Amino acid sequence: MNADGSDVRRLTWDPDAYEGSPVWSPDGKRIAFVRRGFDLFDVYVVEVEGGTPVRMTSGGSSENPCWSPDGLQLAFSSNRTGSYEIYAMGWDGSNLRRLTYGGENILPAWSPLSVGGR
């Protein structure tokens, strides 16, 4: 919807799934969210102007998406290795990498974008 509450529109609809944890990209063009079908959670991204949500993760249960300050990456937690760890990938699903090893790491958060490279 618009900031004034007008123009409310639905972006996703899967009657057999739970959808939640929406997070706006910094440029306001995309929303990352989680969808749970019949068993596990996955991270999806949908364009705010409309379109089909794109599944970004598979394997295990992936939750808690969060955008990098520049909007070029997504971090999320996943139990694909047996315990929850933090992963990051490009906004388009490329360059998936594991960031933590050991423990139960479930709530990723980015530090603010530095000013002047400091």
N, C-alpha and C positions, 0 to 999 in steps of 0.2 A: 504494500500500500504506500501511498504518498505520506510524507511527514505529517500532513494535516488529517490523516485517516481516510482520505478518499481513495478511490480506485483500488479497492481490495480485490486481489486475484489469487487463485490457487496455483501453485507451481508444481506440486506433485500430487499424485493420487495412485495409491496401490491399496486396494481394499483388503488385501491379505497381509499387510505389513504394518508394523509400527514404524513411524518416522519421527525423529526428534533431534535434539541437540544442534539446531541450526546455528551457523556462524557465517557472517558476512565477510567476503573478501575485502581487503582495504580499499579497492577501487569501486566497490559497490556493484560490480557486474556479476558476481557469482555468489552462491551460498553452498557451503559444504554442510552435510548433515549425515546422520546415521539412519540406516534402514535395517530393520530386523524382519526377515521373512519368517520361515517356519522354524529356524534354529539359531543362527548366529547373526551378529551385527556386521555390517559393512559400511564403509564411508562412500558417499556419493557426492557429486557436485552437479548443480543445476544452474543454468544461466538465468538471471533474474528476468530477462526479457522473454523467457519461455524456452521451451525445448524439452527434450527427453533427459532425465537425470542420467549421469554417467557413473557407473560403478567404478570406484578407484581402487578397492582392495578385494582380496580374496584369500582364503586360507585362515582358519582360526576366526576369532571374533575381533573386529576392529572398531574402536570407539573414540570419543573425545577429540574430534578433529579441531585443529586450530591453524589459522593462516599465519605465515611469516609477515612481518611488518611491510615488506615490499610486495606481498601478494604472489610471489613466485614459487612458494613452497607451502606444503601442508605437513603438519606433524599430527600424529595420532598414536594411540596405544593399541597394542594387539597381543593376543596370547597365542599367536601362530607357532611359537617355539615351546609352548607348555606353560610359561609364566608370562605375565604382562610386561612388555618392554615398550619403549618409545621408538617410533620410526619416523622418518621424514621422506618426502618425495617431492618431485616437481608438481606444480599445480595441475599438470596434465597427466600425472601418474608415472612419469619417467623418473629414473635415478632413485629408485627405492633403496633406502639404507637404514640399518638398525643403529640407534644412537646409544642405547643403554644395554648393559649386560648384568643380569642378576637382580634379584629383588622383585618387587611387584610395583612397577612404574606405570601409573595410569593417567596422570593429568599433565600433559605437555603444555608448556607456555613459552612464548618467545620473549626475549628481552627486547626493549624498544629499539627502533632503528637509530643508530648513532648519527650524530650531526657532525659533518665535516670529517668523517672517517675516524672519529675518536671514540 
